[in-house]
């Protein structure tokens, strides 16, 4: 077979792969085929390699799309978290959470501590890992979540169930506790927690300790007890203490100027 004829056959096969919705395999066809001929790779092994390229490409595209739809902030992963700087966060415990088994069980992770100690970084990192594992994830700052809850307050339960903050496998709630809630906001948050209890997992970061939640929830002790009862049942509570990353970065910047 001439080189021109072989090239024509490759083009035809590539077009068929593209028509079947296999763009990654189509792109990799020629170099993989050349490698198979050179190394005398068995046909079934060549086909397996071609399919693996397609599967990997689709998975990369899925992850990229889900990260965008989840609204998760970019740049923070478990891999680039500085555990050495923040020894209060046990690496082994985070690695256990990173397996995702607690998400399947609809459990809660509560990260509490002062600002700047890495709570949001851990939340985002666990969210990214959950997407990589195939879970649906949605990120909200707490003020954004309250806005969404108030906007949807009039909706019927059946319609409300389709909202992302209700239906997603893992709901990320960041920066809770900076402002106390009104009675209406606290009631809407209770509705969210009650619906997701046992149905969907959550990660919440807060600068408030559990004993301060009554004040946070419009001073309603009964409502605070009801919410905490649901959140803390089978919850993973991490108390994060230590230096602020932002203050460390500021100190490093000031040192460079001196």
Secondary structure, DSSP 4 states (H G I P E B T S, - for coil): --HHHHHHHHHHHHHHHHHTT-HHHHHHHHHHHHHHHHHT--HHHHHHHHHHHHHHHHHHHHHHHHHHHHTPPSS--STT--TTT-TTS-HHHHHHHTT-HHHHTT-EEEEEESTTSSHHHHHHHHHHHHHHTT--EEEEEHHHHHHHHHHTTTS-HHHHTTSHHHHSSEEEEEEETSSPPPHHHHHHHHHHHHHHTTTSEEEEEESS-GGGHHHHTTT-HHHHHHHHHHHHTTEEEEEE-S--HHHHHHHHHHHHH-
